[in-house]
Each structure stands twice: as structure tokens, then as C-alpha cells.
């Protein structure tokens, strides 16, 4: 299991982590900063 814990994760670093997801080895991303989500172009419902 890998864990990225930092305030300034780069887009490429996140994309690399997400690209490793497999049906039998999923990736979970938890963020507690709505501004960071907005900066990555995610929309909040």
C-alpha cells in the first residue's frame, strides 16, 4: 500500500497513482481540501 501525504501533490504524481488501479487492487483517494479539488477541475455536487 502506498500513501501520498502532502499539501502540494503534483498532477502527474496523482495521475501515476491512479493509473495503477486494478479491479483486484483499487486506489482510494481522500482529500479534505475543496479548493484543491477545484484546482484540479473536479466539480463538487
Backbone torsions as a table, in degrees:
resi	resn	phi	psi	omega
1	UNK	NA	132.5	175.6
2	UNK	-107.0	150.7	179.1
3	UNK	-139.7	122.5	175.6
4	UNK	-102.1	114.0	-179.2
5	UNK	-125.8	102.2	178.4
6	UNK	-166.3	162.3	-178.7
7	UNK	-86.5	-18.8	-172.2
8	UNK	-126.6	52.0	178.9
9	UNK	-67.0	133.6	-179.6
10	UNK	-81.4	151.6	-179.2
11	UNK	-55.7	-44.8	-178.9
12	UNK	-61.7	-39.1	179.1
13	UNK	-63.4	-41.9	177.4
14	UNK	-67.1	-44.0	179.0
15	UNK	-60.8	-39.9	178.7
16	UNK	-64.0	-42.3	179.1
17	UNK	-64.3	-42.4	-179.7
18	UNK	-68.5	-29.9	-177.9
19	UNK	-69.8	-13.0	179.6
20	UNK	-86.3	-5.8	-176.2
21	UNK	-63.7	135.3	176.1
22	UNK	-135.6	159.2	-179.6
23	UNK	-53.8	-41.3	-178.5
24	UNK	-93.5	1.3	178.9
25	UNK	-147.0	71.0	-174.7
26	UNK	-69.9	166.4	176.3
27	UNK	-114.6	134.7	177.4
28	UNK	-116.8	131.1	178.8
29	UNK	-119.1	124.9	175.8
30	UNK	-121.7	128.8	178.7
31	UNK	-131.1	142.2	178.5
32	UNK	-114.8	20.0	-176.2
33	UNK	-128.4	102.4	-178.6
34	UNK	-61.1	-33.4	179.0
35	UNK	-62.9	-40.7	179.2
36	UNK	-62.6	-40.6	177.9
37	UNK	-61.5	-42.4	179.0
38	UNK	-64.3	-38.7	179.7
39	UNK	-63.3	-29.3	179.1
40	UNK	-89.5	5.0	175.9
41	UNK	83.0	12.7	177.8
42	UNK	-80.0	143.8	176.9
43	UNK	-101.2	143.4	179.6
44	UNK	-101.2	131.9	179.9
45	UNK	-96.0	NA	NA
